[in-house]
Amino acid sequence: MTYCVAIKTRAGLVFLSDSRTNAGLDMISTYRKMIIYEKKGDRFMVLLSAGNLSISQSVREMLQVEKIIDHPDAEPITIWNAKSMFDAARVLGAAVRHVHERDAAALKAGGVDFNVSMIFGGQIAGEGMRLYQIYSPGNFIEATAETPYFQIGESKYGKPVLDRVITPLTPLDEAAKCALVSMDSTLKSNLSVGLPLDMVVYEADKLESDRIVCIDEQNPYFNMLRDNWGKKLREMFDSLEDPVWNGDATDIPLKKIGKHSPLKKISTPEEKLI
């Protein structure tokens, strides 16, 4: 299992991935799931991967040399000469399908599904930032203002904070902080996701980034965030009023009849459910 998240705001992009790969409780390894493609002044792209490790590694290798040809006389498109992130995502999709054609039948014969999912985002000179999620068949969707982030892998634990915090107007450092809180929530609830983490923060229109960090168990900022997030959550929880059941005065009653009635008790075998 893994957890990767990427966020797109007007200010820039945030990419975060864990590095744990496991095939059982006693087969735990560390494999980095992020790769950066940068040609300063021309393009900056980041790829995150989840799913079957052998497939994702094959796709990453294939992406370096994959080409798509739209017309017989046209120059082949690669991730290094694509004029748009959309075309670069098409190249990635073609690489996924290439690996599928080569390996899917053999994997199926061995009882293994062709399972890979990827996040691919960045910026190419001449257009704005774009962010895509790529699926096993090689098709993809793009992040929008309504859905400004993507997750792959073990996504459910880290999703609530993203939904509550992230908008297109979220400042870049705040988006990075939110991604780390999302990762901490996942680390807390799922042992199959683990340190170290890889993080990249990209500022819009820079076409390069030096905000790249590997976060391990000794990282002071991440340890501060983990400790304080847990502490503040507990303080906030304790500040909420407990539900009142005994009729005492309260401005916020829980036991109050609304448009739906409480559940009916069944007391004898003869009573009907409906």
N, C-alpha and C positions, 0 to 999 in steps of 0.2 A: 504494500500500500504506500501511498505518497500523498502529499498535499502541495499543490502549487496554486498561486493566486496572482493575477495581474490586474491592475487598476489603471483606467484611463481618465484623466481629468483635463481641463483646459490647460493646466499648468505643466502637465507632463505625464509620464508613465512610471508605474512601480511594478516590479517583478520580484516575486519571492517564492523560493522552493525549499523543501526539506531534502534530505539525502539518504533516507532509510529505504532499503529494499529488503524484503524478507520472503522466504519460501518456507515458512514454518517457524515455530518458536525458537528453534536452535539453529536457524539458518538466516542470520541477520547480517547484512552487509551495508556498506556505504558507497553509494554511487551518486554523483552529482547529476542533477536533472535539468540544469540550465546551461545554455551556450549563448555566447554573445558574438554577433557579427557586426563589425564596425569598420567603416571606411570614412575616416574623418572628412567632414565637409560634404560628404555625398550620401551616406546612409548609416543608420544605426538600427539594428534589429536584434531581438532576443527571442529565443525558442525555449519553451518549457515543455517537459514531456512526462507522461504518466502511462501506466499500463504495463504490458509485458516488456521487460527490460531488453531482451534480445531484439524485439521489433523496433523499439524506440532508438536503440543504438544503431541499428541498420538504417533507419530512416535518416538519422543525423548524418551518417556517412554518405548516404545517397544524395542528400540535399546539396552537398558540396559540388557534385558533378551533374546533378539533374538539369535537364533542359526541356523546354517545351517549344514547339514550333507551330505557330498559328497558320502560316502560309509557306508553301514550298520555297519561295524566294526570300522569306523574312529571316532576319537574324535570330538564332535561337535565344530564348529568354532564360536567364539564370537569376539566382538571387542577387548576383553582383552587378547585373546590368538592367534589371527590371526597372521600368520607369515609375512604377507605383507599388505600394505595399500589396494591393490586390493581386497584381501579377506575381509578386514574390510569394504570396499565399497560394496561388495556383501552382507554382513550382513545387512548393512543399506538398500540396495535395497530390501532385504527380509522383513525387518521391514515395509517398505513402502507398499509392496504388502500385508502383513498381515493386516495392517490397512485398505487397500482398500477392501480386502475380507470381513472384518468385518463391514465396515461403508458405502461403496460406494453406495449400493442399497438404504439404508435409506436416505442418503444425496440426491440422485437423486430424490427420492419420495418427498422430501421437496424442490425440485427446486434448489439444490446446487450442483455444479460440484465438483468432486474430484480434487482439485487443490493444489498442493504442489511442491515446488522446493527447492533443498538444495545444498549447497557446503560443501564438506567434504575433509579435507586435513590434512597432518601431516607427521610423520615419525615413522617407527618402526625399532628397532635395527636390523641391518643386511642388510638394503636396504636404498636407497636414499629417499628424500622427494617426495611426490606425492600429486596431487590435482585433485579432481573430482567434476563434477556437476551431480547431481542426479535428474531425472525427475519423474513425477507423476506415470508412470508405474513401477518405480523401476530400470529402466535402467540408465546407466551413461556413461559419456565421461571423458577423462583425459586431463588435460592441457599439452601442448607441448611447445617447444621452439618457435614455430610460434604463438601460442596463450597462453601466459604465465599468463593469468588472467581469472577469471570468475566473472560474475555479475548475480544477481537474483533480481527480483522486478523491481523497476523503474530505468532502466539501461541507458536510452538514454542520459540523461543530463551529466552523469559522464563518458561516454565512450570516448569522444574526447581526453581528456588529457591523459588517459591511453594509447590510440593508439599512441600518439605522444611521450610519455616518456618511457614506460615500455618495456624493453628487458630482456633477461635472464641475462645480465651482469649488470643490474641496481643495485647499492649498496642498501643494506637493508633499511637504514634510508631514502634514497631518494625514495624508493618504498613506505615506510610508508607515507612520505610527499605527494606523488602523490595520494595515496588512500584518504588522507584527503582532498586534493583539489577536487578530484572526488566527494567526499561526499558533500563538500561545494557547488559545482555546482548544485548538485541534491537538496539540501536544498533550494537553492536560487530559483529554478524553479518549485518546487513541494511541496505544503503545506502538502501533505499526508506523507512526510518523515520528521522526526523530531528528535531532541535531547531528551535524552542523547544518546551518541554513545558508543559502546563497541569496543575496539581495542586490538588485540594481535599481537605481532611481535615475530616470532620464528627464531632463528639463526640455520643454518644447523648443524646437527649432535649433538646438545646439548641434545635432548630428554627431554627437560624441558624448561620452560620460565617463567621469572618474569617480562617480558615487557607486562604487562596487565594494561589497564587503562580504566576508564569510563570518558567520556568527556561530560560535561554539558555546559550550557551557560556562566558559569563563568571560564571556562578553559582558562588560559592566552595564551598558545601556539596556541590553535585553534582560539581564537579571533584575535591574531596577524596574523595568516595565512589568515583568512577570509578578514581582513582589507587590508592586503598587496596584496593579490591576486587580489582583485577587483581594487585596486589602480594601480597596475602594468599593469593589462589588459587595463585599461583606458589610461594610459600613452603610452602603446604600440600602441593602436588604434589611439591615437592622433598623433603619430609619422609617421603614414602611409600617403603618399601623397593622396590628394583627386583626384578623376577622373577629367580629363580635357575634356571639351566638346566644347569649343569655338575656337579651333584651335591654342591655345597658345603652345609654344615650351615645349616639355616634352620628357624625355628619356623613359617613360613608358606609352605610349598611351593606352587608353581603347578602343576608337572608331577606330578600325583598322580592315581591312578586312582580315580574315584568310581563312581557307578552307571551312568555313560555312558562308553563307550570313546572314545578319540581317533579322529579321522577316519582312514580307511584310504587309503593311497596306491595309485594305479593306475600300474603300471609297464609294462604291455604292452597292445597292442590287444586281446588275447584275454581279458583280465580283465573280469569282469562288474561292473556298477555295483552290483547288488544280489545 
